[in-house]
Amino acid sequence: MAIDKDSAAAARAGIPSRFSGALIDILDDVSYARVDAGVIDDPIYKLRYRAYRREGFMDHNAEEICIDDLDETANAMSFGVYIKGELVSSIRLHHLTADHRRSPSMKVFPDILEPLIDEGMSFIDPSRFTADYEASLAYPALPFLTLRVAAMASVHFHADQTLAIVRPEHGAFYKRVFGSVPMSEVRAYPGLHFPVTLLGATVESIRTRVAERFPFFLSTAEERSQLFSQTIKQGAQLRIKASARHAYESARAELAEI
């Protein structure tokens, strides 16, 4: 089977850095599972709540969960990230298209995104990235392991851009890792106690560069298909193992035979 261009580029780049190699090692113990938005006591909603409350970003509620109207839209997908079977973080994605226009970024920046969607562009809009406090201390690179889901979705759905609606001070991370560029000024997000700004990374132009620098973002077509084609009801019963090592080592083996 032919290797994809991202895996080939990463393999040609040579031995991964110590950081990337360590992330690939951790990914051997990582799995991802889609969440059923109808189960409001799912652990990821409690994880969100604890994370936002710890930082003072949302008010107390009796259920001690964080869930909103965008969790059940047709274009929404939420995922739990597990290391050695333990939930460590979560992320929500929206696939923005002409037919499905609801998402967190669209709620705050419709004047910026609507014209682009009308031109035929599509987006992956990640949000609700939250992590277990103890896990974030044990795994400082947890943001990379979690955002890998967004990177895979951008490839699987052939998105034009991957968005980032983040606090302004987090923008530097997305610029450095993904080559994201600012798309807006700072605005308020309903229900949160901090301002946000919008950034975007053009998927086709940054995929190869990201793969070369950070090969742990690599994935096989099989992992992407399993992760994004599973039904909501399969949920935590179908945890998908990370395939970064397989994608990278398979590419190196095939290039060695050429």
Secondary structure as GFF3:
##gff-version 3
##sequence-region A 1 258
A	DSSP	alpha_helix	5	12	.	.	.	ID=ss1
A	DSSP	alpha_helix	18	27	.	.	.	ID=ss2
A	DSSP	beta_strand	30	34	.	.	.	ID=ss3
A	DSSP	alpha_helix	43	54	.	.	.	ID=ss4
A	DSSP	three_ten_helix	69	72	.	.	.	ID=ss5
A	DSSP	beta_strand	76	83	.	.	.	ID=ss6
A	DSSP	beta_strand	86	96	.	.	.	ID=ss7
A	DSSP	alpha_helix	104	108	.	.	.	ID=ss8
A	DSSP	alpha_helix	110	118	.	.	.	ID=ss9
A	DSSP	beta_strand	123	131	.	.	.	ID=ss10
A	DSSP	alpha_helix	133	138	.	.	.	ID=ss11
A	DSSP	alpha_helix	142	156	.	.	.	ID=ss12
A	DSSP	beta_strand	161	166	.	.	.	ID=ss13
A	DSSP	three_ten_helix	168	170	.	.	.	ID=ss14
A	DSSP	alpha_helix	171	178	.	.	.	ID=ss15
A	DSSP	beta_strand	181	182	.	.	.	ID=ss16
A	DSSP	beta_strand	187	188	.	.	.	ID=ss17
A	DSSP	beta_strand	195	202	.	.	.	ID=ss18
A	DSSP	alpha_helix	203	213	.	.	.	ID=ss19
A	DSSP	three_ten_helix	215	217	.	.	.	ID=ss20
A	DSSP	alpha_helix	221	229	.	.	.	ID=ss21
A	DSSP	three_ten_helix	232	237	.	.	.	ID=ss22
A	DSSP	beta_strand	240	241	.	.	.	ID=ss23
A	DSSP	alpha_helix	244	257	.	.	.	ID=ss24
###
